[in-house]
């Protein structure tokens, strides 16, 4: 399913590739979203003694400029979706796990947050000269995390465990003395804004820790009192109240807070001004470590009648200055305007659409000749594309050809690129056949082999979902499909028929273990695709029926060698099907694993084969003539 998700991103992306001369200041990107009372959460990772002004400094060693002491080799000390701007200059090369580093950066970013990275490149001496450098980067390293390079991003997500996605705002090499080369990459975090918890800070940020073991009535009354006091305060438009939700269900807390605010709206003695309202944020924090990053932006704690005192002390907030509700109501609060926010200009010119953006747009409009022109211009503007290749440019070139003319110069109906649906799939970006019906994203030879080995009473278990799920659903009794990508799951779930059970499981271990809830020898076919394939293959061994088979996709990737070896060690035989796949020009391998050799004799004679990929050359040119 890698390619299917890849095209899902590829067709609908809005590219934001900008040349450096088109960018006035990186900070201005947020001008259109920042209100007068909002405060940007800006973090300088590995700040050392040179923390950027207006930023929260994070380092492993204490210092005058360090606001948060943390070892960033592990969990970053900030909540999900909390940071507006990340600076990481001469830092990420000190972290050993590049995937973990980029996952954590993406996790703490708000949607559209800006990440400003400067790292010594392996194209110069700087990457290797420092004995504390433990990871190595160059300008191509960022292809694996950015939507401008779909195959690299898709592979990194499916094979290497990267959970995020960025877009390139600008990327370039900077040369300095002593043959030191730096890569300067400015990225934008791509993640859905809807249904995502975000930390919305103001200039004055308070935090409370309700004891959720109390009755809902007691908590409701306490929240009414504090929210009423905040709404009525003269500085209310500058205030955010952060409400800790440890030891409770976030959805229950959301309903309770909504009830509290609705109640206050109907209180006759509570006057609210829509332009003067504070912000109320439920803290959805998974690790106590994440509270470290909040300390520099907290103004004070407000004490409630019932509090989670044990947790307050555990995370080190017991010494934070605090108000009672009564003290807060009469307190004169000093507002510290964010220097970074104040430095933003009042207007921001709209950036011109880049050549790459225009190319993708023209491709989506199926104006392939125009797409070719803009892709080639993008390569001139960004020479690094010439070294790595642009797959959509190659596709555009293919699709500009006169295919009807090509087919007219062949015997009628034998152009396999047409009859298999490959050209249709290239146009649409989906795995479909000539009749636009869904097919799996396996190699074409594997599909041809599998389709007459299937019985209508089969039960199929599928790691990774998409058009393959639809294809199987038309041929078997039941399909159980597990998906790990939340965005892809949301996109496909509405189209699944009643005999497909589709489940979203994002954790890699839980994803692989999902099959363990079923009895041994439950499935006629198991498809190993999507994430964590080696472990999926291991768990599949006992769950496939004795006469069943396992389909393992992309076995030509060395990352999956462990899973292949486990199946072979368990007594399975293997057939490899190399060949082209829908929508792409390159060769992959889909492997079939089985123990019962009767699989090989299932199906009729080759001359009698009826395939979803159309008839063969000899079936077309030498049909059986009834006498």
C-alpha positions as CSV (number, residue, x, y, z in Angstrom):
1,X,0.0,0.0,0.0
2,X,3.0,2.3,0.0
3,X,2.4,3.5,-3.5
4,X,-1.4,4.0,-2.9
5,X,-0.8,6.3,0.0
6,X,2.0,8.0,-1.9
7,X,-0.4,8.9,-4.7
8,X,-3.0,10.0,-2.2
9,X,-0.5,12.6,-1.0
10,X,0.8,13.3,-4.5
11,X,-2.4,14.2,-6.3
12,X,-3.8,16.5,-3.5
13,X,-0.7,18.3,-2.3
14,X,-0.5,22.1,-2.4
15,X,3.2,22.8,-2.9
16,X,4.8,25.7,-1.0
17,X,8.3,25.6,-2.5
18,X,9.8,29.1,-2.4
19,X,13.1,30.5,-3.5
20,X,15.1,32.3,-0.9
21,X,14.7,35.7,-2.6
22,X,10.9,35.3,-2.3
23,X,11.2,35.0,1.5
24,X,11.5,38.3,3.4
25,X,11.7,36.8,6.9
26,X,10.8,33.3,8.0
27,X,9.0,34.8,11.0
28,X,6.5,36.6,8.8
29,X,4.9,33.3,7.8
30,X,2.9,33.4,11.0
31,X,1.8,37.0,10.7
32,X,-1.5,36.0,9.1
33,X,-2.4,33.6,11.9
34,X,-1.2,35.6,15.0
35,X,-3.7,37.8,16.8
36,X,-2.6,40.7,19.0
37,X,-3.1,38.7,22.2
38,X,-1.6,35.4,21.0
39,X,1.9,34.3,21.9
40,X,4.0,32.2,19.6
41,X,5.7,29.1,21.2
42,X,9.2,29.3,19.8
43,X,11.8,26.7,20.7
44,X,15.6,26.8,20.2
45,X,16.8,23.2,20.4
46,X,20.4,22.8,21.6
47,X,20.6,26.5,22.2
48,X,23.9,26.4,24.2
49,X,25.0,29.9,25.0
50,X,23.4,31.5,21.9
51,X,19.7,31.3,22.4
52,X,17.6,33.1,19.9
53,X,15.8,36.1,21.3
54,X,12.2,35.4,22.1
55,X,12.8,31.6,22.1
56,X,12.6,28.9,24.8
57,X,16.2,27.5,25.1
58,X,16.6,23.8,25.4
59,X,19.9,22.0,26.1
60,X,21.2,19.0,28.0
61,X,23.6,21.2,30.0
62,X,22.4,24.0,32.3
63,X,23.3,27.6,31.4
64,X,22.2,31.2,31.6
65,X,20.3,30.9,28.3
66,X,18.9,27.4,29.0
67,X,15.2,27.4,30.0
68,X,14.6,23.7,29.8
69,X,17.2,21.1,30.6
70,X,16.5,17.9,28.7
71,X,18.3,15.0,26.9
72,X,16.8,15.2,23.4
73,X,18.0,11.7,22.5
74,X,14.8,10.6,24.1
75,X,11.3,12.2,24.4
76,X,11.2,15.9,23.6
77,X,9.9,17.9,26.6
78,X,6.9,19.5,24.8
79,X,3.3,18.4,24.2
80,X,2.0,17.3,20.9
81,X,1.0,20.2,18.5
82,X,2.3,22.8,20.8
83,X,5.2,24.6,19.1
84,X,4.9,27.3,16.4
85,X,8.6,27.7,15.5
86,X,11.6,25.4,16.0
87,X,15.2,26.5,15.5
88,X,17.8,23.7,15.5
89,X,21.2,25.1,14.4
90,X,24.3,22.9,14.7
91,X,22.4,20.5,16.8
92,X,20.6,17.5,15.2
93,X,24.0,16.0,14.2
94,X,24.5,15.4,18.0
95,X,21.4,13.1,18.1
96,X,22.0,9.5,17.1
97,X,18.7,8.4,15.7
98,X,17.6,10.6,12.7
99,X,14.2,9.0,12.4
100,X,13.5,9.6,16.1
101,X,14.7,13.2,15.8
102,X,12.4,14.1,12.9
103,X,9.5,12.2,14.5
104,X,9.8,14.2,17.7
105,X,10.2,17.5,15.8
106,X,7.1,16.8,13.8
107,X,5.2,15.6,16.9
108,X,5.6,18.8,18.8
109,X,4.9,21.1,15.8
110,X,1.6,22.7,15.4
111,X,0.1,22.3,11.9
112,X,2.1,24.6,9.5
113,X,4.8,25.2,12.2
114,X,8.1,26.3,10.8
115,X,11.3,24.3,11.4
116,X,14.6,26.1,10.8
117,X,17.5,23.5,10.6
118,X,21.2,24.2,10.0
119,X,23.4,21.1,10.0
120,X,26.9,20.3,8.8
121,X,26.8,18.5,5.5
122,X,28.7,15.3,4.6
123,X,29.7,17.2,1.4
124,X,32.2,19.1,3.6
125,X,34.5,18.4,6.5
126,X,32.2,19.8,9.2
127,X,30.1,16.7,9.5
128,X,33.0,14.5,10.5
129,X,35.5,16.8,12.3
130,X,33.6,17.1,15.7
131,X,34.0,14.0,17.8
132,X,30.5,14.5,19.3
133,X,28.7,14.3,15.9
134,X,26.9,11.0,15.8
135,X,24.5,11.4,12.9
136,X,25.3,12.6,9.4
137,X,23.3,14.7,7.0
138,X,23.4,16.2,3.6
139,X,21.0,18.0,1.3
140,X,19.5,14.7,0.1
141,X,18.8,13.6,3.7
142,X,15.7,15.8,3.8
143,X,14.1,14.1,0.8
144,X,13.0,11.3,3.2
145,X,10.8,13.6,5.3
146,X,9.3,16.0,2.7
147,X,6.3,15.7,0.4
148,X,8.3,17.1,-2.6
149,X,9.9,13.7,-2.9
150,X,6.9,11.2,-2.7
151,X,8.8,7.9,-3.2
152,X,11.4,8.7,-0.5
153,X,8.8,10.0,1.9
154,X,6.5,7.0,1.4
155,X,9.4,4.6,1.9
156,X,10.6,6.4,5.0
157,X,7.0,6.2,6.4
158,X,6.4,2.6,5.6
159,X,9.9,1.1,6.1
160,X,11.8,3.2,8.5
161,X,9.1,4.3,11.0
162,X,8.8,8.0,10.2
163,X,5.3,9.2,11.3
164,X,5.2,12.7,10.0
165,X,5.4,14.9,6.9
166,X,7.1,18.2,6.0
167,X,7.1,20.5,3.1
168,X,10.2,22.4,1.9
169,X,10.0,26.2,2.3
170,X,13.6,26.6,1.3
171,X,16.7,24.4,1.3
172,X,20.2,25.3,0.2
173,X,23.9,24.7,0.9
174,X,26.0,27.3,2.6
175,X,29.8,27.2,2.3
176,X,32.2,28.7,4.9
177,X,35.9,28.6,5.8
178,X,37.9,25.4,6.3
179,X,35.8,23.5,3.7
180,X,32.8,23.4,5.9
181,X,29.4,23.1,4.2
182,X,26.1,23.5,6.0
183,X,22.6,22.5,4.8
184,X,20.1,25.1,5.7
185,X,16.6,23.7,5.5
186,X,13.4,25.6,6.4
187,X,10.5,23.2,6.6
188,X,6.8,23.4,7.3
189,X,5.0,20.8,9.3
190,X,2.2,19.1,7.4
191,X,-0.5,17.7,9.6
192,X,-4.4,18.1,9.7
193,X,-5.7,20.9,11.8
194,X,-9.1,19.4,12.4
195,X,-9.6,17.2,15.4
196,X,-6.0,17.8,16.6
197,X,-5.2,19.1,20.0
198,X,-3.2,22.3,19.9
199,X,-1.7,24.4,22.6
200,X,-3.0,28.0,22.1
201,X,-1.0,30.3,24.3
202,X,-1.6,33.9,25.2
203,X,0.6,36.5,26.9
204,X,-0.5,35.3,30.4
205,X,-0.8,31.5,30.8
206,X,-2.2,29.9,33.9
207,X,-2.5,26.2,34.7
208,X,-4.8,24.2,37.0
209,X,-4.7,20.5,38.1
210,X,-8.2,19.3,38.9
211,X,-8.4,16.1,40.9
212,X,-10.5,14.0,38.5
213,X,-11.2,11.5,41.2
214,X,-13.7,13.9,42.7
215,X,-17.4,13.8,41.6
216,X,-18.2,15.6,38.3
217,X,-20.4,18.0,40.3
218,X,-17.5,19.1,42.4
219,X,-15.2,19.6,39.5
220,X,-17.9,21.4,37.5
221,X,-18.4,23.9,40.4
222,X,-14.6,24.5,40.6
223,X,-14.3,25.0,36.9
224,X,-17.3,27.4,36.8
225,X,-15.7,29.5,39.6
226,X,-12.3,29.8,37.9
227,X,-13.6,30.3,34.4
228,X,-16.0,33.0,35.6
229,X,-13.1,34.8,37.4
230,X,-11.0,34.6,34.2
231,X,-13.8,35.9,31.9
232,X,-14.5,38.7,34.3
233,X,-10.8,39.8,34.6
234,X,-9.7,43.1,33.0
235,X,-6.9,41.2,31.2
236,X,-9.1,38.3,30.0
237,X,-8.2,38.7,26.3
238,X,-4.5,38.1,27.3
239,X,-5.2,34.9,29.3
240,X,-5.0,31.2,28.5
241,X,-6.1,28.7,31.1
242,X,-4.4,25.3,30.7
243,X,-6.4,22.5,32.3
244,X,-4.6,19.3,33.1
245,X,-6.5,16.1,32.1
246,X,-4.3,13.4,33.8
247,X,-6.3,10.5,35.1
248,X,-9.4,11.3,33.0
249,X,-10.7,10.7,29.5
250,X,-10.1,13.7,27.3
251,X,-13.5,13.4,25.6
252,X,-15.2,13.5,29.0
253,X,-13.2,16.6,30.0
254,X,-14.1,18.3,26.7
255,X,-17.8,17.7,27.4
256,X,-17.5,19.0,31.0
257,X,-15.6,22.1,29.9
258,X,-18.3,22.8,27.2
259,X,-21.0,22.5,29.9
260,X,-19.1,24.9,32.1
261,X,-18.8,27.5,29.4
262,X,-22.4,27.1,28.2
263,X,-23.5,27.5,31.8
264,X,-21.5,30.8,32.1
265,X,-23.0,32.1,28.8
266,X,-26.5,31.9,30.3
267,X,-25.5,33.4,33.7
268,X,-27.1,36.8,33.9
269,X,-24.3,38.3,36.0
270,X,-21.6,37.2,33.5
271,X,-20.9,39.6,30.7
272,X,-18.9,38.3,27.8
273,X,-17.4,40.2,24.9
274,X,-16.7,38.0,21.8
275,X,-13.5,40.1,21.1
276,X,-12.4,39.9,24.8
277,X,-12.6,36.2,25.5
278,X,-9.8,34.2,27.1
279,X,-8.6,30.8,25.8
280,X,-9.4,27.6,27.6
281,X,-7.1,24.6,26.7
282,X,-7.4,21.0,27.9
283,X,-3.8,19.6,28.2
284,X,-3.6,16.3,26.4
285,X,-0.1,15.4,27.6
286,X,1.2,11.8,27.4
287,X,4.4,12.2,29.4
288,X,5.3,14.1,32.6
289,X,8.5,15.1,30.7
290,X,6.4,17.3,28.4
291,X,5.6,19.7,31.3
292,X,9.2,20.9,31.3
293,X,8.6,22.8,28.1
294,X,5.6,24.6,29.6
295,X,7.4,26.0,32.6
296,X,9.0,29.0,30.7
297,X,5.6,30.1,29.3
298,X,3.5,29.7,32.5
299,X,2.6,32.8,34.4
300,X,1.3,31.1,37.5
301,X,-0.7,28.2,38.8
302,X,-4.2,28.7,40.2
303,X,-5.0,26.5,43.2
304,X,-8.3,24.6,43.3
305,X,-10.2,23.2,46.3
306,X,-9.5,19.7,45.0
307,X,-6.1,19.2,43.2
308,X,-3.9,16.4,42.0
309,X,-1.1,17.4,44.5
310,X,0.9,14.2,44.0
311,X,1.2,14.8,40.3
312,X,2.0,18.5,40.7
313,X,5.0,17.6,42.9
314,X,6.0,14.7,40.6
315,X,6.4,17.0,37.6
316,X,8.2,19.7,39.5
317,X,5.5,22.4,39.5
318,X,5.0,22.5,43.2
319,X,7.3,25.5,43.5
320,X,5.6,27.5,40.7
321,X,4.1,30.7,41.9
322,X,0.3,30.3,42.5
323,X,-2.9,32.2,43.2
324,X,-6.1,31.2,44.8
325,X,-9.2,32.0,42.9
326,X,-9.9,34.9,45.2
327,X,-6.4,36.3,44.8
328,X,-6.6,35.9,41.1
329,X,-9.8,38.0,40.8
330,X,-8.2,41.0,42.3
331,X,-4.6,40.5,41.0
332,X,-3.1,43.1,38.7
333,X,-1.4,41.0,35.9
334,X,1.6,42.3,34.1
335,X,1.4,41.5,30.4
336,X,4.7,40.7,28.7
337,X,4.4,41.1,24.9
338,X,6.3,38.6,22.9
339,X,9.3,40.3,21.4
340,X,9.1,37.9,18.4
341,X,5.5,38.8,17.9
342,X,6.1,42.5,18.1
343,X,8.9,42.2,15.5
344,X,6.5,40.9,12.9
345,X,5.5,43.3,10.2
346,X,1.8,44.3,9.9
347,X,1.5,43.1,6.3
348,X,2.8,40.1,4.5
349,X,3.1,39.9,0.8
350,X,1.7,36.7,-0.7
351,X,4.5,34.5,-2.1
352,X,4.5,33.8,-5.8
353,X,3.5,30.2,-6.7
354,X,6.7,28.2,-7.4
355,X,7.4,26.3,-10.5
356,X,7.1,23.0,-8.6
357,X,3.7,24.0,-7.2
358,X,2.5,24.9,-10.7
359,X,3.9,21.6,-12.1
360,X,2.0,19.5,-9.5
361,X,-1.2,21.6,-10.2
362,X,-1.0,21.0,-13.9
363,X,-0.3,17.3,-13.4
364,X,-3.5,17.1,-11.2
365,X,-5.4,18.9,-14.0
366,X,-4.0,16.3,-16.5
367,X,-2.3,19.1,-18.5
368,X,0.8,17.0,-18.9
369,X,2.7,19.1,-21.5
370,X,2.4,22.2,-19.3
371,X,3.4,20.1,-16.3
372,X,6.6,19.0,-18.1
373,X,7.4,22.6,-18.8
374,X,7.1,23.6,-15.1
375,X,8.9,20.5,-13.8
376,X,11.8,21.3,-16.0
377,X,11.9,24.9,-14.8
378,X,11.8,23.6,-11.2
379,X,14.9,21.6,-11.9
380,X,16.7,24.6,-13.2
381,X,15.7,26.5,-10.0
382,X,16.6,23.6,-7.7
383,X,19.5,21.7,-9.2
384,X,19.3,19.0,-6.5
385,X,16.2,17.6,-8.2
386,X,18.3,16.7,-11.2
387,X,20.4,14.4,-9.0
388,X,17.5,12.7,-7.4
389,X,15.0,12.7,-10.2
390,X,11.4,13.8,-10.3
391,X,9.1,10.8,-10.8
392,X,6.1,13.0,-11.7
393,X,8.1,14.6,-14.5
394,X,8.9,11.1,-15.9
395,X,5.2,10.3,-15.7
396,X,4.2,13.5,-17.4
397,X,6.6,12.8,-20.3
398,X,5.0,9.3,-20.7
399,X,1.5,10.8,-20.7
400,X,2.3,13.4,-23.3
401,X,2.8,10.6,-25.9
402,X,0.1,9.8,-28.4
403,X,-1.0,6.5,-27.0
404,X,-3.9,5.9,-29.4
405,X,-1.5,6.3,-32.3
406,X,0.9,3.8,-30.6
407,X,-1.8,1.3,-30.2
408,X,-3.0,1.7,-33.8
409,X,0.4,0.5,-34.9
410,X,0.0,-2.8,-33.0
411,X,-2.5,-5.6,-33.6
412,X,-5.8,-4.5,-32.1
413,X,-6.1,-4.9,-28.3
414,X,-2.6,-6.2,-27.5
415,X,-1.0,-3.1,-26.0
416,X,-0.6,-4.4,-22.4
417,X,0.0,-1.0,-21.1
418,X,-3.5,-0.2,-22.1
419,X,-5.3,-3.6,-21.6
420,X,-3.8,-4.0,-18.1
421,X,-5.0,-0.6,-17.1
422,X,-1.4,0.6,-16.4
423,X,-2.0,3.8,-18.4
424,X,-5.3,4.4,-16.6
425,X,-3.5,4.0,-13.3
426,X,-0.9,6.4,-14.3
427,X,-3.5,9.0,-15.3
428,X,-5.5,8.6,-12.1
429,X,-2.8,7.8,-9.6
430,X,-4.7,4.8,-8.4
431,X,-4.3,1.0,-8.9
432,X,-7.1,0.3,-11.4
433,X,-7.6,-1.8,-14.5
434,X,-8.8,-0.7,-17.9
435,X,-12.4,-0.6,-16.8
436,X,-11.3,1.7,-13.8
437,X,-12.1,-1.1,-11.3
438,X,-9.8,-1.4,-8.3
439,X,-6.9,-3.8,-8.3
440,X,-4.1,-4.5,-5.7
441,X,-0.9,-2.6,-5.7
442,X,1.1,-5.8,-6.2
443,X,3.3,-6.5,-9.3
444,X,1.2,-7.4,-12.3
445,X,2.6,-11.0,-12.5
446,X,1.6,-11.6,-8.9
447,X,-1.9,-10.4,-9.6
448,X,-2.1,-12.7,-12.6
449,X,-1.0,-15.7,-10.5
450,X,-3.2,-15.0,-7.5
451,X,-6.5,-14.3,-9.1
452,X,-7.3,-17.9,-10.2
453,X,-6.1,-19.4,-6.9
454,X,-8.9,-17.8,-4.9
455,X,-12.2,-19.4,-3.7
456,X,-15.3,-17.3,-3.0
457,X,-15.5,-18.8,0.6
458,X,-12.0,-17.5,1.5
459,X,-11.4,-15.4,4.6
460,X,-8.6,-12.9,4.1
461,X,-6.5,-10.9,6.6
462,X,-4.8,-7.8,5.2
463,X,-2.0,-5.7,6.8
464,X,-2.5,-2.4,4.9
465,X,-5.7,-1.3,3.1
466,X,-6.9,0.5,0.0
467,X,-7.9,-0.6,-3.5
468,X,-6.7,-4.1,-2.7
469,X,-9.3,-4.4,0.0
470,X,-12.0,-3.6,-2.6
471,X,-10.5,-6.1,-5.0
472,X,-10.5,-8.9,-2.4
473,X,-14.0,-8.0,-1.2
474,X,-15.4,-8.8,-4.7
475,X,-13.9,-12.2,-4.7
476,X,-14.0,-13.6,-1.1
477,X,-16.5,-13.9,1.8
478,X,-14.6,-11.8,4.4
479,X,-11.7,-9.3,4.5
480,X,-10.2,-8.1,7.7
481,X,-7.9,-5.1,7.0
482,X,-5.6,-3.3,9.4
483,X,-4.4,0.3,8.6
484,X,-1.8,2.3,10.5
485,X,-2.1,5.7,8.7
486,X,-4.9,7.8,10.2
487,X,-5.2,10.2,7.2
488,X,-5.4,7.3,4.7
489,X,-7.8,5.5,7.0
490,X,-10.1,8.5,7.1
491,X,-9.9,8.8,3.3
492,X,-10.8,5.2,2.4
493,X,-13.1,4.0,5.2
494,X,-16.3,5.3,3.7
495,X,-15.8,3.3,0.5
496,X,-15.5,-0.1,2.1
497,X,-18.3,-2.7,1.5
498,X,-20.0,-4.6,4.3
499,X,-17.8,-7.7,4.0
500,X,-14.6,-5.6,4.8
501,X,-13.8,-5.0,8.5
502,X,-11.4,-2.0,8.5
503,X,-9.5,-1.1,11.7
504,X,-7.1,1.8,12.5
505,X,-4.1,0.8,14.6
506,X,-1.3,3.4,14.6
507,X,1.2,1.7,17.0
508,X,3.6,-0.5,15.1
509,X,3.6,-3.4,17.6
510,X,-0.2,-3.4,18.1
511,X,-0.6,-3.2,14.3
512,X,1.4,-6.4,13.8
513,X,-0.2,-8.1,16.8
514,X,-3.7,-7.4,15.7
515,X,-3.9,-10.9,14.0
516,X,-3.2,-12.6,17.4
517,X,-6.8,-12.2,18.6
518,X,-7.8,-14.8,16.0
519,X,-7.4,-18.5,16.3
520,X,-4.5,-20.3,14.6
521,X,-5.2,-21.4,11.0
522,X,-8.0,-18.9,10.6
523,X,-7.2,-17.3,7.2
524,X,-6.9,-18.6,3.7
525,X,-4.8,-15.6,2.6
526,X,-2.7,-13.2,4.7
527,X,-1.3,-10.1,3.0
528,X,1.8,-8.6,4.6
529,X,2.0,-4.9,3.6
530,X,2.1,-1.5,5.4
531,X,4.2,-1.0,8.4
532,X,6.3,-3.3,10.6
533,X,6.3,-6.1,8.0
534,X,8.9,-8.4,9.5
535,X,6.9,-8.8,12.7
536,X,3.6,-9.0,10.7
537,X,5.2,-11.9,8.8
538,X,6.2,-13.7,12.0
539,X,2.7,-13.4,13.5
540,X,1.1,-14.6,10.2
541,X,2.9,-18.0,10.3
542,X,0.5,-19.7,12.7
543,X,-2.6,-17.9,11.5
544,X,-2.7,-19.0,7.8
545,X,-4.4,-22.3,7.0
546,X,-2.4,-25.3,5.9
547,X,-3.6,-24.9,2.3
548,X,-3.5,-21.1,2.5
549,X,-0.8,-18.7,1.4
550,X,0.8,-15.5,2.4
551,X,1.4,-12.5,0.0
552,X,4.4,-10.5,1.1
553,X,4.8,-7.3,-0.9
554,X,8.0,-5.4,-1.7
555,X,10.3,-8.3,-0.7
556,X,13.0,-6.8,-2.9
557,X,13.5,-4.2,-0.1
558,X,16.4,-5.5,2.1
559,X,14.5,-4.1,5.1
560,X,12.1,-7.0,4.8
561,X,14.7,-9.7,4.5
562,X,14.2,-10.7,8.2
563,X,10.5,-11.4,7.6
564,X,11.2,-13.4,4.5
565,X,13.8,-15.6,6.3
566,X,11.4,-16.3,9.2
567,X,8.8,-17.6,6.8
568,X,11.3,-19.8,5.0
569,X,12.7,-21.1,8.3
570,X,9.1,-22.1,9.2
571,X,8.8,-24.4,6.2
572,X,7.2,-22.1,3.6
573,X,8.1,-22.3,0.0
574,X,8.4,-19.1,-2.0
575,X,7.7,-17.8,-5.5
576,X,8.9,-14.3,-6.4
577,X,7.0,-12.3,-8.9
578,X,9.1,-9.4,-10.3
579,X,7.5,-6.9,-12.6
580,X,5.9,-3.5,-13.0
581,X,3.2,-2.2,-10.7
582,X,0.3,0.1,-11.3
583,X,1.1,3.8,-11.7
584,X,4.9,3.5,-11.8
585,X,7.7,2.8,-14.3
586,X,9.9,0.7,-12.0
587,X,10.1,-3.0,-11.1
588,X,9.1,-4.4,-7.7
589,X,8.8,-7.9,-6.2
590,X,5.7,-9.5,-4.7
591,X,6.4,-12.9,-3.1
592,X,3.9,-15.7,-2.4
593,X,4.6,-18.1,0.5
594,X,2.9,-21.5,0.8
595,X,3.3,-25.0,2.2
596,X,0.8,-27.0,0.2
597,X,2.0,-27.5,-3.4
598,X,-1.5,-28.0,-4.6
599,X,-1.6,-24.2,-4.8
600,X,0.4,-24.5,-8.0
601,X,-2.2,-26.7,-9.8
602,X,-5.2,-24.6,-8.9
603,X,-7.0,-22.8,-11.8
604,X,-7.5,-23.8,-15.4
605,X,-5.3,-23.9,-18.4
606,X,-3.4,-20.7,-19.3
607,X,-5.2,-20.4,-22.6
608,X,-8.5,-20.4,-20.7
609,X,-7.5,-17.7,-18.1
610,X,-9.8,-14.8,-17.6
611,X,-8.0,-11.9,-15.9
612,X,-8.9,-8.6,-14.4
613,X,-5.9,-7.3,-16.3
614,X,-7.3,-8.2,-19.7
615,X,-6.6,-11.0,-22.2
616,X,-3.2,-12.1,-23.4
617,X,-1.8,-11.5,-26.9
618,X,-2.5,-15.1,-28.1
619,X,-5.9,-15.1,-26.6
620,X,-6.6,-12.0,-28.7
621,X,-4.9,-12.9,-31.9
622,X,-5.6,-16.7,-31.9
623,X,-9.0,-17.2,-30.3
624,X,-10.6,-20.6,-30.1
625,X,-12.8,-21.1,-33.2
626,X,-15.8,-23.2,-32.6
627,X,-16.4,-25.9,-35.3
